[in-house]
Amino acid sequence: MSKVRRIKVRGRVISGVGKGKYYVSLRPYYALFSSILSAPPFLGTLNVTVENGVLNINNLPHTFCPSGYGEIKYALGELRGTKILVLRPCKSVHPQNVFEIVAPIEIRKWLRLRDGDEIEFDVYIIKEIEEENR
């Protein structure tokens, strides 16, 4: 059995490969992100590397695979009172402990973040729980 729960995640900001703006701007992703965030998303992502084992793609409760585009797994989250999406493309050039954050604002500029800076955010993940024996 699984249950959705909120966890605090700490990670370090890293540079991506420069494709976040392109993918966020694609119609199916842009529409999804706008709908979930209740605002247009910033055209880019903030890449964060998290400690191994803290968060993995299997914890992300939602999947989106628009026809003709790549599949992503994502979860809702919050960063300093701002609604965010934490996502991971199912096919990625990044190590498995790298996640991307989509928000209605440019987080890097808002928080004056540089590569290597630590960031903390909440994410709603799937947590496997064992069923109690009867």
URWO-V22079 format. One line per field, one symbol per residue. phi: phi as a letter, one per 40 degrees, with the letter a starting at -180 (. if undefined). psi: psi as a letter, one per 30 degrees, with the letter a starting at -180 (. if undefined). burial: + if it has 24 or more other ideal C-beta (glycine too) atoms within 12 Angstrom, else -. A space follows every 10 residues. Layout:
phi: ???
psi: ???
burial: ???
//
This chain:
phi: .bacacbcbb abcbcccgbd dcccccdccd cccccccfac cccibbcbcb ddgcabdccc cbbbbcdgbc cbbaacaabf gbcbbbbacc baccdccbbb bbacbccdcd cfcbdgccbb acacbcbcbc cccc
psi: llkklklkkk lkklkaggfe eeeefkeeee eeeeeefglk lkilljkkkl kkfekleffj fkkkikkglk klklllakjh fkklkklkkf jkfllfgklk kklfljeeee ghklkfkkkk lkkjlkkkkk kkk.
burial: ------+-+- +-++-+---+ --++----++ -++--++--- ++-+++++++ ----+++-++ ++-+------ -++++++-+- -++++++++- -+-+-+++++ +++++-++-- --+-----++ ++++++---- ----
//
